[in-house]
Amino acid sequence: MLTHVTIDKLKDLKLFAIAEALERQRASSQYAAMDFEERLGLLVDVECTARAQRALTRRLKQAHVRYPASLEDLDYEKPRGLNRPVMLALATGAWIGTHENVVVIGPTGVGKSYIASACVESACRRGFAALYLRVPRLLHDLAVSRGDGSYTRLLARLAKIDLLALDDWLLAPLADSERRDLLEVIEDRSERASTLIASQLPTDAWHQAIGEPTLADAIRDRLLQCAHRIELTGPSIRNPHPTSSAEAEAGQEDRKARSPSRRR
């Protein structure tokens, strides 16, 4: 009877994992030979694991990762210049802790968006706050926020994110307000947080796309001074009917190009 009361109190305290584990211990004879400290340790371990999993689920949801992706599932067999040691180093997450950037450059269809999504997923698993955004959507959100008075709050929220992955970087030349908005975002994060850029445009062509030389220099300098560069080459590896997580990488950008941008 006393155990039932304890379980109810654990649930009232929202210690649901401990409550369920305690009920399992009571129902199984395998725990009878264990002393109190051992059984208590198992209960605490169960609660810690459950909380860590809930936190990861929450980070992944807030990251708005567009594609299910993992750095462990990268395909190194296809000829596109993907360096396994570099990707394994990025998978440790150390670069996020030291506020370094990543720039992924390559033609359409070689898996840039998959790599960006995989880096965000890896960051979430490492305990970092991360966010995946397409630059056209980011510019739209910034323009809207300027109109409704939330511009400063949006900039502050973006500045606090440990890893901000910006896909479809400089797909089209920027308007004056857009390049100034991007500079605000990048400046707030420079040497304070990590930014990942995924773009079809080589870095030496950024000046022309950004448009204004002074702002272009400022943006390029802040992004590239402490950046790991991944330059992909080769033909498109898209597969219109992927059947596995590795094959899915090939089809991600094709589906993104055909689908309207929306947050999930």
N, C-alpha and C positions, 0 to 999 in steps of 0.2 A: 504493500500500500504506500509506504514511504517513497519507494522508487518511482511510482506513478506520479506522486506529487512533485518529485524532483524533475522528472521529465517535463511535466507541465510548466514548471518554472523556467526550465531551460528554453522551452519554446517561447514563453513570454519574453525572455531576454533575447530572442531571435538567434539562439544558439542551436539552430535546427540540425546541423551536422552532428554535434555532440549528442543531441537528444536521440537521433536515429542510431548513432553508433552505440549508445548506452543500451538501447533496446535490443540491438543485435548481440551485445555482450551477455545480456540477461538470458537470451534465448539459446545461446550456444554453450556447450560444456567445455569447449576448448580453452575458454578464458578462466576456468575455475582454478587452475594451478598457478595462475599469475598473481603476483602480489599487487597491492593497491597502487603503488607508484607506476608499475608497468602498465596497468590498465588505464590509469589516468593519462599517462604519456600517449597511449594510443588514441584516446579521445581528443586530446589537444592536437595531435597530428592531423586527425581527420578534420577538425574545425579549421586549422590553418590551411590545409589543402583546399577545402571548399571555398574559403574566403579568397584565396589566391586565384582560383578558377573564376569566381564571380567577378573579381577585379579585372582579369584578362578579358572576359566576355564584355564587360563594360567598356574597356579601352578599345577593343576591336569595333564595337558598335559606334563609338564616338569618332573613330578614325575614318569612317565612311569609305573603307577600302572597296574599290569598285569591283575588283576581281578576286576570287579565291586564289591565293598565290603563296608560295613558300620558297625561300632561298634554297632549301634542301632539295626542291624539285626542279631546279634549273637544268635545262638540257644543254650539256656541253658537247654533244656529238655533232650538232649542226654547225657548219662553218660560218661563224659570224664574229669571231674574235673575242669571245667571252672567256675571261681568264679565271680559272678555278681558284687559285690562291687568293686573288683579289676579292672574289665573292665570299670565300670562306672567312677572310679577314673582316669584311663588312658584316657578316653574320654574327660576329661576336658583339656588335653594338658599341665597341670601344670608341668609334669615331663620333658617335652621338654624345657620349660622355665628355669628349674633348671639344665639342662644338665645331666639328669639321663638316664639310659639305660633300655632296656627290653630284656629279654631272654625267648624265647618260645621253650620249649623242648617237644617232644612227638613222638610217632611212626607215620609212614606214614598213611595218610588218616584221621587224626583227626582234620584237619582244621588249621594247622600252617600258611600256605600261605595265607589263607583267613584272619586270624587275622593280619598278617603283612600288607597285602594290606589295611585292614580296618583302621589300625593305621596311615598309610600314608595318606589315604583319610581324616581322622579326622584332622591330622596335617595341611593339606592344607586348610581345612575349618576354622581352627583357625588362619590362616595367616602365617603359617610357610612354609619355603621351604623344600620339602621332596623329597626323591628319593628311589625307590624300585629297587633292583638289586639282581640277582642270583649271588652267589659267583663265580661259574665257569665263568660266563661272565665278572665279575669284574676282575678276575685274567687274563683272556684273554686280556681285554682292557689295563690293566697295562703292560703286556708283549709287546703288540703292541706299546704302547706309549713310552716305553723305546727304541724301535727300531727307531721310527720316530722323537724322540727328544721332545715329548710333555709330558713326564713323570711328570716333575715338575708341569706343568700347570694342569694336571689331578688331581694330589694330592691336589693342591691348591683349585681346584673346589670342590672336595669331602669334603675338610675340612670346606668349607663355608656352607654346607647344614645343616639345623637345625636338620633334622631327616634322617638318612641313614638306610634303612631297608635291611639287608643282608639275603636273603633266601638261602636254601640249603647249610648251613654252614657246612664245613668239611665233605662233602659227600665222599671224598676220601683223603687219606694221601697227605700231601703237599710236593712239591719239595722245595729245599732250597730257590730258588728265590721267590717262592709263599709265603712262610711263612714270608720272609723279607718284601715283598710287603704289606702283610696284617698288619704287625706290623707298617709300615709307615702310612697306612690309619688310623689304630686305635689310634696310638700315636698322630697324628695331631688332632684327635677329642676328645681325653681324657679330660674330665672336661671342654670342650669348646662347645660340641654339643652332641646330643643324637644319639645312635646307637641301632637298634633293630636287634637281632639275632634270626633266626628261624632254628632249627636244629633237626634232628632225634637223634643226638649224645648227651648223657648226659654230663654235664660239667666235670665230673671226668674222662671222656674218651678223652677230648680234647688234653691232653698232648701227647698221643700216636699218634693221627691223625696229630697234628702239627709237631711232630717229634723231634725237638731240644729243650731240657728242658729249656734252658735259654729264648729262644724266646717264648716258650709256657707259661712260668710263666708270662712274660711281657704282652702277649696278654690277658691271662685270668684275670690277675689283673686289667688291664685297663677296661675290659668289665664288670667284675662282682662286682667291689668294690661299685658301685652305681647303682645296677640293680634290677629291679622288675622281679622276676622269675615266669613264668607261666609254670607249668609242667602238661601236658595233658596225659591222660591215656585212656585205653579202646580200643575197636575194631575200625576198620575203619568205618567211617560214609559216605563213598563215595556213590554217587547216579549217575549212568551213564546217567540219563535223568532228571536233575533238572528242576523244573517248577516254582520256586520262588527264590527270593534273598536269603532267609534263606536256602533253599534246595541246592542252588548253592554252598554254602560253602563246602558241603560234596564232591562235584565233582571237586573242583579247583585243588587239588594236583594230582588227577588222570589224568586230562587233561594236566597238566604241565609235568608230567612224560612221557606222550606219545608224546608231541609236541616238536619240536626243539626250543631252546631258541632264542628269538629275541626281540629287543627293538621295542616299538611302540611309 
